[in-house]
């Protein structure tokens, strides 16, 4: 009897430990997002918007540069009053490009607002599925394998990514689109960061182009403010 008195608590502790161990699982959100056509559509729409806005900004900077070329060619023929008027016109044109850049790509700009509009519903849908799955299977924690800085090893046995994809109504393995050949996927980001980073497929190209357009104001014939 004394033996069983010590054995039973130990057995209960062992069962509790085993049950506790089963309350952990993980997903790969990068893999999951590749299955969602609405996420791919959001990326395409945001990329298209960004490209169109960059065209407009570039046009404004080009217009300012053309005005300055003409101004510098005619400057010696102009009166001081005419010079000030032309300089103000050039500065105003450049300011239009700068202000549009801030309005479209700023922290609270239109691109940020559009991201929230398109990405947040997808995010909420995924989080709800994860929440329901955790409740149904009694998982204490569901880790994100995509944020691999905190996961040195993962056992495929506890990967529930495919289950999440099925709950979302899609077939595991049937991904949407794909990365350009040679383009490296971004790693180590949280789900929030990755889902907000909706320019990822064309990110490098768009960022390079954006930088060129923004710097256009300093690369024009006058290097900024029209010369006197």
C-alpha positions as CSV (number, residue, x, y, z in Angstrom):
1,X,0.0,0.0,0.0
2,X,2.8,2.4,0.8
3,X,4.3,1.6,-2.6
4,X,1.1,2.6,-4.4
5,X,0.8,5.7,-2.2
6,X,4.0,7.0,-3.8
7,X,3.5,5.5,-7.2
8,X,0.1,7.1,-7.9
9,X,1.2,10.7,-7.4
10,X,4.3,9.9,-9.6
11,X,2.0,8.4,-12.3
12,X,-0.3,11.4,-12.2
13,X,2.7,13.7,-12.5
14,X,4.0,11.8,-15.5
15,X,0.6,12.0,-17.2
16,X,0.4,15.7,-16.5
17,X,3.9,16.2,-17.9
18,X,3.0,14.2,-21.0
19,X,-0.2,16.1,-21.5
20,X,1.6,19.4,-21.0
21,X,4.2,18.4,-23.7
22,X,1.3,17.9,-26.2
23,X,0.1,21.4,-25.7
24,X,2.8,22.9,-28.0
25,X,2.7,23.1,-31.8
26,X,4.1,25.3,-34.5
27,X,3.2,26.6,-37.9
28,X,5.2,28.1,-40.8
29,X,3.2,31.3,-41.6
30,X,5.4,32.0,-44.7
31,X,4.3,28.6,-46.1
32,X,0.6,29.2,-45.1
33,X,0.5,32.7,-46.7
34,X,1.7,31.2,-50.0
35,X,-1.6,29.3,-50.2
36,X,-3.8,32.4,-49.9
37,X,-4.9,33.9,-53.2
38,X,-6.3,36.9,-51.3
39,X,-2.9,37.6,-49.9
40,X,-1.3,37.3,-53.4
41,X,-4.0,39.6,-54.8
42,X,-3.3,42.2,-52.0
43,X,0.4,42.1,-52.9
44,X,-0.3,42.7,-56.6
45,X,-2.7,45.5,-55.9
46,X,-0.3,47.3,-53.6
47,X,2.6,46.8,-56.0
48,X,0.5,48.3,-58.8
49,X,-0.5,51.3,-56.7
50,X,3.1,51.9,-55.6
51,X,4.4,51.7,-59.2
52,X,1.7,54.2,-60.4
53,X,2.5,56.6,-57.6
54,X,6.2,56.4,-58.4
55,X,5.5,57.2,-62.0
56,X,3.6,60.4,-60.9
57,X,6.4,61.4,-58.5
58,X,9.0,60.8,-61.2
59,X,7.0,62.9,-63.7
60,X,6.9,65.8,-61.2
61,X,10.6,65.7,-60.6
62,X,11.3,65.4,-64.3
63,X,9.1,68.4,-64.9
64,X,11.0,70.4,-62.4
65,X,14.3,69.5,-64.0
66,X,13.1,70.4,-67.4
67,X,11.9,73.8,-66.1
68,X,15.3,74.4,-64.6
69,X,17.1,73.5,-67.8
70,X,15.1,76.1,-69.7
71,X,15.5,78.6,-66.9
72,X,19.3,78.3,-66.9
73,X,19.4,78.7,-70.6
74,X,17.3,81.9,-70.5
75,X,18.5,83.3,-67.1
76,X,20.7,86.0,-68.5
77,X,17.8,87.4,-70.5
78,X,15.4,87.6,-67.5
79,X,14.8,90.4,-65.1
80,X,15.3,89.8,-61.4
81,X,11.5,89.6,-61.0
82,X,11.2,87.1,-63.8
83,X,14.0,85.1,-62.3
84,X,12.3,84.9,-58.9
85,X,9.1,83.8,-60.5
86,X,10.8,81.0,-62.5
87,X,12.7,79.9,-59.4
88,X,9.6,79.7,-57.4
89,X,7.9,77.7,-60.1
90,X,10.7,75.2,-60.2
91,X,10.8,74.9,-56.4
92,X,7.0,74.5,-56.3
93,X,7.2,71.7,-58.9
94,X,9.9,69.8,-56.8
95,X,7.9,70.4,-53.7
96,X,4.9,68.7,-55.3
97,X,7.0,65.6,-55.9
98,X,8.3,65.6,-52.3
99,X,4.9,66.1,-50.8
100,X,3.4,63.4,-52.9
101,X,6.2,61.0,-51.8
102,X,5.3,61.7,-48.2
103,X,1.6,61.4,-48.8
104,X,1.9,58.1,-50.5
105,X,4.8,56.4,-48.8
106,X,5.0,58.1,-45.4
107,X,4.4,56.4,-42.1
108,X,0.7,57.2,-42.2
109,X,0.5,57.6,-45.9
110,X,-1.9,56.1,-48.4
111,X,0.2,52.9,-48.9
112,X,0.1,52.2,-45.2
113,X,-3.7,52.8,-45.1
114,X,-4.2,50.5,-48.1
115,X,-2.1,47.8,-46.4
116,X,-4.3,48.0,-43.4
117,X,-7.4,47.7,-45.5
118,X,-6.2,44.7,-47.6
119,X,-4.0,42.8,-45.1
120,X,-5.7,43.2,-41.8
121,X,-8.7,41.0,-42.7
122,X,-6.3,38.2,-43.9
123,X,-4.4,38.6,-40.7
124,X,-7.5,38.4,-38.5
125,X,-8.7,35.3,-40.4
126,X,-5.4,33.5,-39.9
127,X,-5.3,34.4,-36.2
128,X,-8.8,33.2,-35.7
129,X,-8.0,29.8,-37.2
130,X,-5.0,29.6,-35.0
131,X,-7.0,30.5,-32.0
132,X,-9.7,28.0,-32.7
133,X,-7.1,25.3,-33.4
134,X,-5.4,26.0,-30.1
135,X,-8.7,25.8,-28.3
136,X,-9.8,22.6,-30.0
137,X,-6.4,20.8,-29.5
138,X,-5.7,22.4,-26.2
139,X,-2.4,23.9,-27.3
140,X,-0.8,26.2,-24.8
141,X,1.4,27.8,-27.4
142,X,1.6,27.8,-31.2
143,X,5.0,28.9,-32.3
144,X,5.8,30.4,-35.7
145,X,8.6,28.5,-37.4
146,X,9.1,31.4,-39.9
147,X,10.5,33.5,-37.0
148,X,13.3,30.9,-36.8
149,X,15.6,32.9,-34.5
150,X,13.7,31.4,-31.6
151,X,13.4,27.9,-32.9
152,X,16.7,26.0,-33.3
153,X,15.0,22.7,-34.0
154,X,11.4,21.7,-35.0
155,X,9.9,18.2,-35.1
156,X,7.6,17.8,-38.1
157,X,5.3,15.8,-35.9
158,X,4.1,19.1,-34.3
159,X,3.9,21.1,-37.4
160,X,0.2,22.0,-37.9
161,X,0.6,24.3,-40.9
162,X,-1.2,22.0,-43.2
163,X,-4.1,21.7,-40.8
164,X,-4.4,25.5,-40.7
165,X,-4.3,25.6,-44.5
166,X,-7.2,23.1,-44.6
167,X,-9.1,25.1,-42.1
168,X,-8.7,28.1,-44.3
169,X,-10.3,26.1,-47.2
170,X,-7.2,25.4,-49.3
171,X,-5.1,22.4,-50.2
172,X,-1.6,22.1,-48.7
173,X,1.0,22.2,-51.3
174,X,-1.0,24.2,-53.8
175,X,0.8,27.5,-53.4
176,X,-0.1,30.7,-55.2
177,X,2.5,32.1,-57.6
178,X,6.1,31.9,-56.3
179,X,9.2,33.9,-55.8
180,X,11.3,35.1,-58.7
181,X,14.2,32.8,-59.4
182,X,17.2,33.9,-57.4
183,X,15.1,36.2,-55.2
184,X,15.8,35.5,-51.5
185,X,12.9,35.3,-49.2
186,X,12.9,37.6,-46.1
187,X,13.5,35.7,-42.9
188,X,13.3,36.2,-39.2
189,X,10.3,38.6,-39.3
190,X,7.2,38.4,-37.2
191,X,3.8,37.6,-38.9
192,X,2.8,41.3,-38.4
193,X,6.0,42.5,-40.1
194,X,5.7,40.1,-43.0
195,X,2.0,40.7,-43.7
196,X,2.6,44.5,-43.6
197,X,5.5,44.1,-46.0
198,X,3.2,43.7,-49.0
199,X,5.8,44.8,-51.5
200,X,7.9,41.8,-50.9
201,X,7.8,40.2,-54.3
202,X,8.9,43.3,-56.1
203,X,10.4,44.9,-53.0
204,X,14.0,45.3,-54.1
205,X,13.1,46.7,-57.5
206,X,10.5,49.1,-56.1
207,X,12.7,50.3,-53.3
208,X,15.6,50.9,-55.7
209,X,13.3,52.8,-58.0
210,X,11.7,54.8,-55.2
211,X,15.2,55.8,-54.0
212,X,16.1,57.0,-57.4
213,X,12.9,59.0,-57.8
214,X,13.2,60.6,-54.4
215,X,16.8,61.5,-55.0
216,X,15.9,63.0,-58.4
217,X,15.5,66.3,-56.8
218,X,19.2,66.3,-55.9
219,X,20.3,64.8,-59.1
220,X,18.8,67.4,-61.5
221,X,20.6,70.1,-63.4
222,X,20.5,72.4,-60.5
223,X,21.1,69.9,-57.7
224,X,18.0,71.2,-55.8
225,X,17.4,74.9,-55.6
226,X,17.7,76.7,-59.0
227,X,21.0,78.6,-59.3
228,X,21.0,82.3,-59.2
